Amino acid sequence: MRGRAIESAAAVVGGDGGPDEPNGAGARACREAMDLQVPAPCMAAAVAGRDMFRYEDLRAVAEVKFEGRHDPQDGDTEAMVHQLKLAAYATMLISFSEGFWLLRSGSEAHDYSLDLPAVARLWRGGSPLRGAVLDCVCEALSADPDTRNVLLDDQIAWELSNIREDLREIVAAGIYAGLPVPVLSAAVGAYDGLSSPWLPTELVHRLQGFLAP
């Protein structure tokens, strides 16, 4: 079962799985991430979005009930498309960082001895964008094989610092337009969570102690 979960994580990072796979790679990988206490918000958001996709009848009712659709925003379409490409690149970097963190943790927990740079090299084909992301991931893993999170690599950190505001603006535009952007939003949260010395969880813990009888 554990081995299958790690294979599932590999499938998710490699791009397998789809809306017709109810208990597929993404769900198993998310369960494994929770067992290993590896934060994987992008992965979880993708699985939740896939699940929501199934409820077309419910969404049709809710659209009328909640008056959910907003008018599209005015603005420079060409500039927004450019920002969307940068946001997609940033989100893929953050998502792959989760996947490889999970693969490393699973490999250590179950003694699989995965060669993560080799895994990254194997998955570079298929999509130019995915290939570009995995080139960066492969270089980061080769430079520091013991890294927990490839976002800490100097080159990746520098790239994200230059495009993170594009990701934030695309997420904000989606929210104001009433468009669900769960994985993009999760990517912002994951990035901010990793880079913040203080997290809301600390406030919850403090409130629990304060409110406890």
C-alpha positions as MATLAB code, in Angstrom:
seq = 'MRGRAIESAAAVVGGDGGPDEPNGAGARACREAMDLQVPAPCMAAAVAGRDMFRYEDLRAVAEVKFEGRHDPQDGDTEAMVHQLKLAAYATMLISFSEGFWLLRSGSEAHDYSLDLPAVARLWRGGSPLRGAVLDCVCEALSADPDTRNVLLDDQIAWELSNIREDLREIVAAGIYAGLPVPVLSAAVGAYDGLSSPWLPTELVHRLQGFLAP';
ca = [
       0.000    0.000    0.000;
       2.808    2.407    0.934;
       4.685    1.583   -2.228;
       1.587    2.248   -4.276;
       1.174    5.635   -2.602;
       4.721    6.636   -3.529;
       4.087    5.479   -7.087;
       0.978    7.675   -6.983;
       3.033   10.671   -5.948;
       5.349    9.972   -8.845;
       2.372    9.797  -11.199;
       1.018   13.113   -9.944;
       4.353   14.881  -10.318;
       4.767   13.269  -13.719;
       1.370   14.538  -14.838;
      -0.800   11.388  -14.778;
      -4.359   11.203  -13.536;
      -7.464   13.018  -14.727;
     -11.087   13.888  -13.990;
     -12.262   10.315  -14.660;
     -10.019    8.776  -12.013;
     -12.107    8.992   -8.801;
      -9.610    7.383   -6.434;
      -6.513    7.872   -8.519;
      -2.957    9.032   -8.165;
      -3.747   12.470   -6.776;
      -5.951   11.219   -3.944;
      -3.469    8.532   -2.918;
      -0.582   11.001   -3.044;
      -2.509   13.458   -0.853;
      -3.150   10.744    1.716;
       0.517    9.824    1.711;
       1.475   13.497    2.104;
      -0.751   13.751    5.178;
       0.724   10.553    6.630;
       4.256   11.873    6.103;
       3.308   15.406    7.236;
       4.502   16.917    3.976;
       2.498   20.057    3.097;
       1.058   19.648   -0.398;
      -1.624   22.337   -0.815;
      -1.330   22.543   -4.618;
      -1.802   18.816   -4.950;
      -4.785   18.871   -2.593;
      -6.353   21.821   -4.445;
      -5.979   19.999   -7.767;
      -7.720   16.914   -6.377;
     -10.515   19.014   -4.858;
     -10.952   20.880   -8.142;
     -11.197   17.592   -9.998;
     -13.847   16.423   -7.549;
     -15.842   19.647   -7.924;
     -15.746   19.173  -11.701;
     -18.034   16.164  -11.313;
     -20.906   18.140   -9.791;
     -22.026   20.050  -12.868;
     -25.707   19.874  -11.874;
     -24.990   21.230   -8.397;
     -22.836   24.012   -9.802;
     -25.596   24.999  -12.226;
     -28.049   25.373   -9.345;
     -25.531   27.262   -7.215;
     -24.738   29.642  -10.078;
     -28.360   30.789  -10.131;
     -28.775   30.747   -6.350;
     -25.588   32.675   -5.583;
     -25.519   34.812   -8.747;
     -22.005   33.519   -9.016;
     -20.758   34.836  -12.311;
     -19.203   38.281  -12.435;
     -18.595   40.469  -15.434;
     -15.129   39.967  -16.917;
     -12.593   42.592  -15.967;
     -11.483   45.233  -18.400;
      -7.808   45.613  -19.083;
      -4.920   44.821  -21.364;
      -5.657   41.287  -22.557;
      -2.202   40.765  -24.029;
      -0.535   41.816  -20.781;
      -2.813   39.526  -18.768;
      -2.032   36.563  -21.019;
       1.677   37.231  -20.448;
       1.089   37.385  -16.693;
      -0.927   34.178  -16.840;
       1.988   32.375  -18.479;
       4.331   33.582  -15.741;
       1.783   32.610  -13.080;
       1.490   29.134  -14.602;
       5.273   28.772  -14.565;
       5.484   29.874  -10.932;
       2.664   27.528   -9.953;
       4.324   24.583  -11.664;
       7.596   25.313   -9.865;
       5.804   25.398   -6.525;
       3.734   22.297   -7.341;
       6.767   20.293   -8.441;
       8.578   21.354   -5.283;
       5.743   19.750   -3.290;
       5.865   16.597   -5.368;
       9.610   16.120   -5.038;
       9.458   16.893   -1.312;
       6.884   14.119   -1.021;
       8.953   11.732   -3.136;
      12.032   12.400   -1.004;
      10.139   11.940    2.260;
       8.488    8.764    1.015;
      11.771    7.402   -0.260;
      13.395    8.004    3.124;
      10.450    6.612    5.087;
      10.210    3.424    3.028;
      13.884    3.034    2.057;
      13.339    3.350   -1.701;
      16.592    5.214   -2.458;
      15.016    7.197   -5.292;
      17.399    9.051   -7.592;
      15.404   12.288   -7.755;
      17.561   14.110  -10.350;
      17.121   11.071  -12.607;
      13.355   11.157  -12.002;
      13.273   14.824  -12.991;
      15.241   14.109  -16.160;
      12.849   11.321  -17.140;
       9.825   13.614  -16.924;
      11.183   16.538  -18.918;
       9.539   15.485  -22.186;
       6.011   16.114  -23.397;
       5.350   19.731  -22.491;
       7.754   22.651  -23.166;
       6.603   24.409  -19.976;
       6.924   21.278  -17.860;
      10.307   20.603  -19.450;
      11.541   24.087  -18.535;
      10.356   23.670  -14.954;
      11.916   20.231  -14.616;
      15.210   21.496  -16.040;
      15.344   23.905  -13.088;
      14.284   21.186  -10.647;
      16.868   18.756  -12.005;
      19.650   21.336  -11.685;
      18.575   22.176   -8.136;
      18.495   18.510   -7.086;
      21.857   17.838   -8.737;
      23.428   20.849   -7.010;
      22.063   19.870   -3.595;
      20.863   16.245   -3.492;
      19.873   16.588    0.172;
      17.592   19.597   -0.242;
      14.147   19.250    1.282;
      12.548   21.779   -1.029;
      13.868   22.861   -4.417;
      12.368   26.334   -3.941;
      15.361   27.017   -1.678;
      17.718   26.668   -4.634;
      19.286   30.056   -5.396;
      18.299   30.087   -9.073;
      14.708   28.968   -8.448;
      14.338   31.407   -5.545;
      15.561   34.216   -7.804;
      13.168   33.255  -10.615;
      10.199   33.129   -8.253;
      11.103   36.476   -6.730;
      10.793   38.010  -10.199;
       7.398   36.518  -11.091;
       5.616   36.096   -7.754;
       3.746   39.381   -8.150;
       2.416   38.180  -11.514;
       1.048   35.107   -9.752;
      -0.554   37.252   -7.037;
      -2.152   39.567   -9.588;
      -3.596   36.693  -11.621;
      -5.043   35.130   -8.471;
      -6.522   38.492   -7.446;
      -7.990   38.983  -10.924;
      -9.585   35.543  -10.787;
     -11.076   36.205   -7.361;
     -12.509   39.583   -8.355;
     -13.953   38.041  -11.516;
     -15.576   35.243   -9.518;
     -13.469   32.593  -11.231;
     -12.200   29.644   -9.198;
      -8.411   29.465   -9.283;
      -7.766   26.935   -6.491;
      -4.335   25.668   -7.531;
      -2.986   29.142   -8.318;
      -4.316   30.343   -4.957;
      -2.794   27.337   -3.206;
       0.547   28.099   -4.845;
       0.527   31.619   -3.391;
      -0.320   30.210    0.038;
       2.386   27.554   -0.215;
       5.006   30.129   -1.223;
       4.016   32.531    1.532;
       3.806   29.726    4.082;
       7.286   28.482    3.276;
       8.788   31.972    3.393;
       7.009   33.183    6.540;
       8.514   32.790   10.033;
       5.012   33.181   11.477;
       1.964   31.159   10.447;
      -1.743   31.444   11.362;
      -1.472   28.024   13.002;
       0.524   29.687   15.768;
      -2.406   32.019   16.466;
      -4.771   29.043   16.642;
      -2.499   27.306   19.144;
      -2.273   30.444   21.260;
      -6.041   30.941   21.185;
      -6.593   27.344   22.235;
      -4.384   27.887   25.250;
      -6.038   31.222   26.047;
      -9.610   29.894   25.727;
      -9.002   26.573   27.460;
     -10.727   26.351   30.879;
];
